[in-house]
Amino acid sequence: MRSRLNPMKKFVGTLRKHYSGILAFIDTRFTNAVSEGLNPIVKIVKKRASGFRTLNAFTDMIYRVSGDIDIPAQISPRFRIL
């Protein structure tokens, strides 16, 4: 931040702002790529549904539509909720 170059000040400010997220990625190597890849599948299931009575039925349909993708294997065990 002592630099007289504004781009360097901006870069350091960005690093400070995202410091905890950067450390979390280095520690876990976990990104949102899997969830971003699943978004279209979830949208397709949601459009096809006339209404699910339970969350379990909705997640079962997501697994069924996704085919042979092993979704739980793609998610680190620390972050699994299902």
C-alpha positions as CSV (number, residue, x, y, z in Angstrom):
1,M,0.0,0.0,0.0
2,R,3.0,2.2,0.2
3,S,3.5,2.1,-3.6
4,R,2.7,5.2,-5.6
5,L,1.2,3.1,-8.4
6,N,-2.5,2.9,-8.2
7,P,-2.8,-0.5,-9.9
8,M,-0.5,-2.0,-7.2
9,K,-2.6,-0.4,-4.4
10,K,-5.8,-1.8,-6.1
11,F,-4.2,-5.3,-6.3
12,V,-3.1,-5.3,-2.7
13,G,-6.6,-4.1,-1.7
14,T,-8.1,-7.0,-3.6
15,L,-5.8,-9.5,-1.9
16,R,-6.7,-8.2,1.5
17,K,-10.4,-8.2,0.7
18,H,-10.3,-11.9,-0.5
19,Y,-7.6,-13.1,1.9
20,S,-9.7,-15.6,3.8
21,G,-11.2,-17.1,0.5
22,I,-7.7,-17.4,-1.0
23,L,-6.5,-19.3,2.1
24,A,-9.5,-21.5,2.1
25,F,-8.9,-22.5,-1.5
26,I,-5.2,-23.3,-0.8
27,D,-6.3,-25.4,2.2
28,T,-9.1,-27.3,0.6
29,R,-8.7,-27.0,-3.2
30,F,-12.5,-26.7,-3.3
31,T,-14.1,-24.5,-5.9
32,N,-17.6,-23.9,-7.0
33,A,-17.0,-25.5,-10.4
34,V,-19.0,-28.6,-9.5
35,S,-22.0,-26.6,-8.3
36,E,-21.9,-24.4,-11.4
37,G,-21.9,-27.5,-13.6
38,L,-24.9,-28.9,-11.7
39,N,-27.0,-25.6,-12.1
40,P,-28.3,-26.5,-15.5
41,I,-29.3,-30.0,-14.4
42,V,-31.2,-28.5,-11.4
43,K,-32.9,-26.0,-13.6
44,I,-34.0,-28.8,-16.0
45,V,-35.4,-30.8,-13.1
46,K,-37.2,-27.8,-11.7
47,K,-38.8,-27.0,-15.1
48,R,-40.0,-30.7,-15.5
49,A,-41.4,-30.9,-12.0
50,S,-45.0,-30.2,-11.4
51,G,-44.2,-30.0,-7.7
52,F,-42.2,-32.1,-5.3
53,R,-43.6,-32.8,-1.9
54,T,-40.2,-33.3,-0.2
55,L,-36.7,-32.2,-0.7
56,N,-35.6,-35.9,-0.9
57,A,-37.8,-36.4,-4.0
58,F,-36.2,-33.4,-5.6
59,T,-32.7,-34.5,-4.9
60,D,-33.5,-38.1,-6.1
61,M,-34.7,-36.6,-9.4
62,I,-31.5,-34.6,-9.7
63,Y,-29.4,-37.7,-9.2
64,R,-31.6,-39.6,-11.8
65,V,-31.3,-36.9,-14.4
66,S,-27.6,-36.4,-13.9
67,G,-27.0,-40.0,-15.1
68,D,-23.7,-41.6,-14.2
69,I,-22.3,-38.5,-12.5
70,D,-21.4,-39.5,-8.9
71,I,-22.3,-36.2,-7.4
72,P,-21.4,-37.0,-3.7
73,A,-17.9,-38.1,-4.9
74,Q,-17.4,-34.7,-6.5
75,I,-18.0,-32.9,-3.2
76,S,-15.4,-33.0,-0.4
77,P,-16.7,-35.0,2.6
78,R,-16.3,-31.9,4.8
79,F,-18.9,-30.0,2.8
80,R,-21.5,-32.7,2.3
81,I,-24.9,-32.1,3.8
82,L,-26.9,-35.0,2.2
